[in-house]
Structure formats: structure tokens, C-alpha cells
């Protein structure tokens, strides 16, 4: 079984990182963002995510479209969990 993910292929610094480093970094990032209430930390995390996005040289239009779809799904189901 092959999973086709066009964002996984590239020749940027981010693409060349060891997969274990990417997984650990993503997990730590997710924990920090999920557990913080401070706007400064959230702002820094958003800026760092955009910096990594630019460093990975991904097509911004496709990334933002994917984010809109995922967040739209999440927003449409927010009333299911009071």
C-alpha cells in the first residue's frame, strides 16, 4: 500500500531532516500549542510554523486550501461536543 502525499517530496532543508526529528518536533510543537493560553506563545508558534512552511518551499496556495478544508470540517462539528 502506497500513500501519495505531494507535500512529502522536495529538496528543502525540512525535507532532508531525519523523520524521527520531524516526528518529535511536531509532537512537542502540538503539545505546547494545545496547552498554552498565552497569546505571545501562540503568536511565536504561528510565526515559526509559517517560517517552516516557507523553508520547506511548499506551494502556499495548496497548503492554505488544505488548512481551510480541515478547519472547515472542525468548525462544522464544533456543536457536537459541548
Backbone as a ProteinNet text record, in pm:
[ID]
protein_1_A
[PRIMARY]
XXXXXXXXXXXXXXXXXXXXXXXXXXXXXXXXXXXXXXXXXXXXXXXXXXXXXXXXXXXXXXXXXXXXXXXXXXXXXXXXXX
[TERTIARY]
84.6	0	89.4	68	143.9	52.2	99.2	26	92.3	14.5	68.1	43.1	150.2	142	238.7	186.5	275.3	362.4	318.5	399.7	521.3	523.5	633.2	758.5	745.7	859.2	912.8	1042.6	1105.7	1253.5	1320.5	1464.4	1502.4	1419	1447.3	1513.4	1558.2	1616.1	1518.6	1392.7	1291.1	1270.9	1271.5	1253.6	1370.8	1489.3	1607.9	1627.5	1547.6	1559.7	1525.7	1587.4	1558.3	1410.5	1338.2	1196	1170.2	1261.8	1244.4	1248	1334.2	1341.2	1211	1157.8	1032.5	916.1	910.1	801.1	810.3	929.8	946.8	917.8	966.5	942.6	793.1	726.4	582.8	503.7	543.1	473.5	492.1	614.6	640.6	568	571.8	502.6	352.4	293.7	149.8	113.2	196.5	169.3	175.3	277.5	291.8	173.6	136	25.7	-106.6	-127.4	-254.3	-270.2	-160.1	-169.5	-146.9	-116.6	-87.3	-210.5	-212.5	-316.6	-256.9	-126.3	-60.7	-53.9	-99.7	-102.7	36.6	134	268.6	324.6	300.9	348.1	273.5	144.6	67.6	113.4	144.2	193.6	328.5	418.6	550.6	536.2	444.9	425.2	367.1	279.2	224.7	333	415	523.2	624.9	655.8	751.2	693.9	564.9	502.1	508.7	484.2	495.1	639.2	735	876	915.1	867.8	897.3	828.3	708.9	636.7	714.2	766.3	846.2	977.4	1041.8	1168.1	1149.8	1032.9	1005.8	974	954.5	924.3	800.6	697	571.7	486.2	399.4	309.9	206.6	217.8	134.9	-14.2	-51.8	-193.7	-252.9	-180.6	-229.5	-232.3	-132.7	-129.2	-246.5	-269.4	-378.6	-514.6	-528.4	-654	-679.3	-576.2	-589.3	-626.7	-566.8	-599.7	-744.5	-791.7	-930.9	-1025.7	-996	-1082	-1084.8	-968.1	-960.6	-1028.3	-998.4	-1058.3	-1207.4	-1250.6	-1393.8	-1464.9	-1403	-1459.8	-1467.4	-1362.4	-1359.9	-1467	-1479	-1579.3	-1721	-1741.6	-1877	-1920.7	-1826.3	-1859.3	-1838	-1820.2	-1793.3	-1913.7	-2035	-2154.5	-2180.7	-2113.4	-2134.8	-2074.6	-1979.7	-1912	-1922.2	-2023.7	-2041.3	-1934.9
-117.6	0	124.3	211.3	335	453.7	543.7	666.8	776.1	843.6	950.4	1083.1	1149.7	1279.6	1373.6	1465.1	1552.1	1644.2	1678.5	1766.2	1694.5	1562.9	1485.7	1487.1	1526.8	1522.7	1662.9	1675.6	1804.7	1797.1	1908.2	1911.3	2025.7	2054.2	2162.8	2108.6	2200.4	2164	2080.1	2117.5	2047.1	1905.1	1888.6	1756.3	1663.7	1719.3	1637.4	1600.8	1655.8	1622.1	1475.5	1419.9	1283.2	1274.8	1174.9	1162.9	1158.5	1099.9	1095.1	1235.3	1320.2	1459.2	1531.7	1508	1572.9	1528.6	1400.4	1349	1404.8	1403.1	1454.2	1603.9	1677.5	1821.6	1852.3	1779.4	1801.5	1768.5	1663	1625.8	1732.3	1777.5	1881.4	2011.1	2049	2169.7	2159.3	2044.8	2024.6	2033.6	1975	1979.2	2122.5	2197.1	2335.8	2419.7	2407.6	2488.4	2448.9	2320.2	2275	2314.8	2325.7	2350.1	2494.4	2582.9	2720.4	2810.3	2911.1	3013.3	3151.2	3160.3	3288.9	3325.6	3445.7	3488.8	3503.6	3541.1	3556.8	3422.9	3317.8	3185.5	3138.7	3164.1	3126.5	3204.7	3332.2	3412.9	3360.7	3331.2	3277.8	3142.7	3059.9	2930.3	2945.5	3042.1	3065.9	3118.9	3209.1	3262.9	3153.5	3068.5	2960.8	2859.5	2832.6	2741.7	2799.8	2929.7	2993.4	2992.5	3010.5	3007.4	2868.5	2765.4	2628.5	2601	2652.3	2637.2	2700.6	2818.4	2886.3	2811.8	2764.5	2691.9	2560.9	2500.5	2375.1	2397.6	2523.4	2561	2488.1	2483.4	2423	2526.3	2482.4	2576.2	2631.6	2760.4	2821.6	2810.2	2826	2820.4	2682.8	2577	2442.1	2415	2463.6	2443.8	2515.8	2640.3	2715.1	2657.9	2606.3	2543.2	2420.6	2341.4	2223.9	2262.9	2371.3	2419.1	2465.5	2530.8	2576.7	2457.9	2355.2	2236.5	2168.3	2146.5	2078.8	2161.5	2290.5	2375.3	2393.6	2393.1	2398.8	2275.7	2159.8	2036.9	2043.5	2092	2102.2	2199.9	2314.6	2413.7	2362.4	2282.5	2231.5	2129.2	2073.5	1973.7	2023.1	2152.3	2205	2195.3	2196	2189.1	2046.3	1948.3	1809.5	1780.2	1863.9	1840.6	1966.4	1971.8	2092.8	2114.2
0	0	0	-93.9	-103.1	-77.2	4.2	29.5	-51.8	-132.8	-216.4	-145.6	-108.1	-41.6	-111.9	-194	-271.6	-186.4	-65.6	19	77.5	70.5	129.8	42.7	-81.1	-173	-197	-190.7	-214.7	-183.1	-202.2	-180.5	-87	9.1	102.1	228.4	312.1	441.5	523.7	522.7	601.2	547.9	417.4	358.7	388.9	405	429.8	577.2	666.7	808.7	832.9	935.8	977.2	1018.6	971	1006.3	1156.6	1232.9	1378.5	1437.9	1384.7	1431.5	1399.4	1281.2	1241.8	1331.2	1363.2	1446.5	1588.4	1646.5	1782.4	1788.6	1690.2	1685.7	1670.4	1582.8	1563.2	1689.1	1758.3	1881.4	1989.3	2008.2	2108.5	2073.2	1946.3	1899.9	1929.6	1898.4	1920.5	2067.1	2152.5	2296.4	2348.2	2308.5	2354.1	2308.1	2181.8	2128.5	2193.2	2215.9	2273.6	2419.8	2492.5	2636.1	2678.3	2586.4	2625.8	2611.5	2696.8	2690.5	2666.3	2659.6	2641.3	2493.8	2463.2	2324.3	2264.2	2345.2	2290.1	2243.3	2318.8	2278.5	2153.7	2148.2	2029.7	1906.8	1924.7	1813.8	1765.5	1858.1	1821.1	1751.5	1796.8	1732.8	1592	1572	1438.2	1344	1392.8	1309.9	1277.5	1374.9	1348.3	1248.6	1256.4	1159.9	1018.9	1006.1	874.4	824	913.3	873.5	822.1	889.5	844.1	711.7	694.8	568.8	453.7	476	373.3	349.3	457.4	444.3	367.7	379.7	308.7	161.5	124.5	-14.2	-68	14.7	-27.1	-99.6	-189.1	-256.5	-158.1	-128.8	-24.3	-52.5	-176.9	-212.1	-178.7	-210.6	-181.8	-31.4	40.3	186.6	252.3	215.7	277.4	239.9	117.5	78.2	165.5	189.8	274.7	417.9	467.8	602.3	611.3	507.3	504.9	509.3	432.6	429.7	567.2	626.1	756.1	864.8	870.8	973.5	952.3	827	799.5	853.2	837.4	891.8	1043.8	1106.6	1252.5	1300.1	1235	1274.8	1253.9	1152	1126.6	1230.7	1305.1	1407.3	1549.2	1566.5	1699.8	1792.9	1738.3	1822.5	1871.1	1815.7	1855.9	1992.5	2035.7	2163.6	2248.9	2334.5	2416.3	2519.4
[MASK]
++++++++++++++++++++++++++++++++++++++++++++++++++++++++++++++++++++++++++++++++++

